[in-house]
């Protein structure tokens, strides 16, 4: 038995607005979290993360600990969390290659976490050699070289993931449902699909997990993944990956919900990512296409960057909140813990833990933020642990400001 450790290199640590509050292995890529993809590929549980020090104490259901110190034992796997392997088992390799890039290695010796703490280490320098034999396994998958790549690769990843995840699930259309197209529908036992739900599988499959509730008159357009215990209601939801325990209403397209997020009202959201515990006020609308039809630029820690994408909406950091009727321009970034409202469109980038509206932002008091986070999580029967409070406090201290 060999443990797997996921490593956030320097590039992964710039994936804002998410890197401030979560390791890259806890991003949703395609239908699954990156951690879950690596566990399927290597057949072992992820034992820990090596990432930014301010994430020490990160605490979410099933997530391993962030390694603040100690040794990664010889023979363990060290995998780059920016690589998202396909869902095929890779066996027991010494190295995993994707094209000409090294994605994971078996460790030839015990490795101190201190050697990896700044994100600059080359994992190839720790490669495991077993006698004279050296197993190098090629792996299909996707590299996330920029934070917007999770959106850019979403559709092909879902097209590959859903038939694999759907194997063994019921492929019968629920009673009273409508099918458009010849693609596959996968329904896990325990999902509740009401009459008059339309499954449009012309462009890809749809997979619904146990505990999900799809209300009547909802149009589900594949490729689409709906996680456990989600509620999806009465509009068109297309080409998206919806993590567990989310509420989704209104038109949604090409969007990732990491999990435990609430979009319970009208308002279009497209080509966007919602972190955990995001809550969108009624009528919040994202733009995902410029009226010039040109490519979208996005704020990053290195300044405004050209994405090369024609479609890109808003990246909502963990615990971000929006007010009623908020309109967001193409390629917006709302930092973790921000609370944004107002009739005037906010700037394209809002710093984390900001409170207010365009032209009048102030710092969100940490104690108030933690109180609100605790109350919201309690509504989903999850306790904001002391460990999470301490970790979010460190993220608050490490928060970035917006520079053009």
N, C-alpha and C positions, 0 to 999 in steps of 0.2 A: 504494500500500500504506500502510495506517494502523495504527499500533500501538493496542492497547487497554490501558488501565490501570484496575485495579479499586481503588476508594476505600472504605475503612472509615470511615464517619462516626462521630460520637460514640456513636450508638445501637449500631452494630455492635461497638464496642469494649467494650460491657458484656455481650456474649454469653458469659458464663461458664457452665461451666468451660472453654470452648474458646478464648476470645479471648486467654487468657494464653499459648497456645502455637501458634496458627495464625491466619492471616488469614481473614476471612469467606468469601473466594473459594475457600478450600480446605475449606469445609463441603460435605457431600453434601446436596443438595436434590432430592427426587424420585430419579430413577435416576442422576443425574450430579452431579459437583462443580459448584458455582456457576461456577467458571472455565470449565468445559467448556460450560455453557449459554450463556454470553456469547460464547464462540468460535463456536458454531453460529449464534447470532443475528446476529453482526456479520461473520462470515466471515473473521476475522483471529485470530491468536494473541494471547493476553494476554501483554504484555511485562513487566508488573511490578505490584507492589502498593504502594499508599500506605496505611500503617496505623501501628499503634503502634510507637514506636522499638525497644522490646524484642524485636520480631520480626525485626529486621535479622539476616540470616544464615539465615533459615528455609530449610530444604533438604529437599525431598522430591522423588521422581521426577517429572519433567516440570513441576514447579512453577516459575514465574518468580521472579525475585529481588524482595525487599522493597526499595523505593527509599528509601535512607537520605538521599540528597541528589540534587542535579542538577536537570535541567529535563525536563518533559514537553513534547515538541515540538508546535508549532502543527499543527493538523489531526488530531492523535490523538484517540481517544475516551477520555473519562473517565467511567466507569460506577460507579454505586453498587452495592457488593457485597451490599447487602441485598435488591436486586431480583433475582429468579430468572426470567429470560424463558422463555416457552414455546420449544419447539425449532424454531420457524419462522424462516427467514432474513428479516432485516429490510432487506436492501439496504444503501444508503449514505446514511443519514439525517444531518442536522445535529443533531437532538435526538430522543431516544426518550422518549415519554411513556407512563405506565401510569395510566389514569384521569386524575386531576388532579395526579399526581406526576411530577416529572422524574427519569428513571432514568439517562439518559446524554446527554452532549453532545460535540460536536466542539469542540476548543479553538480559540479565536480568536487565541491568542497562545501563545508559550512560557510555561509555568507552572512556577514553582519548587516543588519538593516542600515547601520550608519553609512555603509558604502553606497547605498541607493537613495539616501534621504533627499538629495538635491535634484534627482531626476536626470542627471547627466550620464549615468553609467551605461555602458554598452553590455547588454545581457549576453552577447556572444563570448565575452571574456570569462564567463562562468560555465561554459558548456561542459556537459558530462561526457566523459570517455569511458566506455566499458571494455577494458582490455584493448584489443586491436579492432574491435567492431564498433562502428559508429553509425547508428540508425538515424538517417535524416528522412523525415516524412513530409512530402508536399501537402499543403492544406488549401482547400478552397475557402474563400471567405472575402471579407471586405476590410480594408484599412480605413480608419477614421483619421484623416490628416488634418481636418478642420472641424470645428463644432457643427457647421452646417451640413457635413457629410452624413449625419444621422438622418436628415431629411432627404438629401440627395439620393441615398441608397435605399430608402425605405421600401419603395415598390418592388424592386428586384429581390430584396431580402424577404419580403412577405411572400412573393411568388415561390421562392425556394423553401421557405420555412413551413408554410401551411400544409402542404401535402404530407410532409414528414410528421408534423405534430398531429395531423388529423388521422393518421393511420390507426385503425382500430376503433375510431369513433363512429357513431351513427352517421350515415350519409343520406338518411331518409329526410325528405322535406317535412317539416312539422305540419300537423293538421291545420288547414285553413291558410297556410302560407302560399306565397306566389313566387314562382321561379322565372327569372328572365335570363336567358343564355344557357349554355350547356356545361358550365363549370361546376366544381364540386362545392357542396355544403357539408360542413362537419359540425355536429352538435353533440357536446358532451352531456352525459346523463346528469340530470339535475338542473339543466338550463331551462328557463321558462320563456317560450316564444309564443306570444299571443297570435290570434287570427289576424289576417290581413297584413302581415309583415311581408315585404317584398325582398327577396334575395336576388340581387342583380349580379350574377356571376359571369357576365359576358367577358369581363377583362381579368378575372381571377377568382380564387376560392374565398369563402367566408368560413371562419371558425369561431364558434361560441363556446366558452368554457362554462363549467358547472356554476350554478348560483347566479349566472347572469339573467337579467330580465329584459326582454326586448318587447316594448309596447306596440300595440296595433298601429298600423299606418306608418311604420318606420321603413325606410328604404335603405337596405344594407348593400353597399356596392363594393365588390371585391377588387383587389385582394384586401381583406379586412380581418383583423384579429380583435376579439372582444374577450377580455380577461374575466377572471372569477369575480362574482358578486357585483358586477357592473349593472347599471340601469341605463338603457338607451331608449330615447323616446322621440317619436313622431317628427322625423325630418330625414334628410339624406345624409348618411355617414359613409364616406368613401375612402378607400385606399389608406387606411389608418391602422395604428397599433394602439389599442386601449388597454392599459395595465389594469391590475386588479382594483376593485372597489372604487370605480369612478362613476360619476353621473354625467351623462352626455345628452344634451338637447340642443336643437338648432343644427344648422348645416355645418358639417365638419368634413374637411378634405385633406388628405396627405399629412396627417398630424399624428404626433406621438404623445401619448399620455403615459408618463413613467409609472404612475399609480397614485391612488388616493387623491384624485383631483376632482374638482367640481365645476362643470360647465352646465348648469341646470336650467339655462334659459335661452331665449332666442339670441341670435347673433352669429355671424359667420366667422369660423376659425379655419384657416388653411395654411398648409406648409409650415407648421409651427411645432414647437415642443413645449409641453406643460410639465414642469417638475412636480414633485410630490407636494401635496397640501396647497396647491394653487386653487384659488377660488375666483371665478370670473363673474362679475356682477351682470345683471340682466342687460342685454343689449350691447355687451362688449363685442366689438368688431375688429378683426384684423384685416389689413390689406396684404395680399400675397403677390400682387402684380402691379408694377409701375404703369402709369398711364402713358409712358413713352415706350413700353414693352421692352425696355432695356434690361440689362442684368442688374442685380441688387447688390448694394454695398451694405456692410454690416460693421457695427462697432466691435472691436476686439481690444484686449489689453495692449496690443501693439498699434492701436489706432484704427482708423476706418480702413476696411479691407474690401477688395473686389471679390465677390463670391463666384462669379461666373454663372450664377443661377438666375433664370428668368422668374422663377417662382420662389419666394421665401417670405414667410410671415413674421411671427414674433416668437422669440425664445423667452419663456417665462421661467425664471429661477424658482427654486423651492420656496414655498410659503408666500409667493407673490399673490397679491390681491388687486382686483380692479373694481372701480365703482360703476354704478349704473350708467349705461350709455357711452362708455369710454371708447374712443376710436383710436386705433393704433396704425401708424403708417407702415409701409413695406420695410421689412428688415429691421424690426425693432428689437430691443433687448431690455427686459425688465429684470433688474437684479434680484437676487434672493431676498426675501423678507420685505420687499417693497410694497407699499400700499398707495396705488395711483388712482386718481379720480379727476373729475372736472369735465367741463364742456369743451375745453380747448384741447386739441391733440397734443399729447406730451412729446418731448424730444425723443429721438430715435433710441437713445440709451438713457436709462434711469439707473442710478447707482443703487447697490444693495442697501437694504434697511433705510430707504427713503420713504417719507410720508408726505403726500401733498399732491399738487397739480402743477401744470406747466407754469414755470416762472416763480413758483412758491414752494419748492421742496425743502424739507428739513429732515434732520436725522430722526428716525423712529427710535424712541427710547427702548433700550434693551429689555428692561423689566416689563414694559408694556407689550413688546413683541412676544416675549416668552409666555406671558399670560394668555394672549390671544391664541398663540400656537397650541398651548395646552388645552384650551377650551375647544378649539376646532378638532383636535385629534381625539378628544374624549367623545365627541359626537360619533366617531367611528370606532369607539370602544378600544382605543389605543392610548396608552399613557405616555406622556412626554417624560422620559426617564431622566434621572439626575445626570446620567452620562450624556444624553442628548442636549440637555440644558448647558452643560459645560462645553460641549463641542460647538454648539451654536454660538455660545459666547465667544469662543475663540475665532469662529468665522466672522462674527461681528467686529472683533478687533482687527482682523485681517482684511476687512472689506476694502474694495477698490473704489476709486473715484472715476468719473467720466472725463476723459480728455479727448479732444478732437484730433 
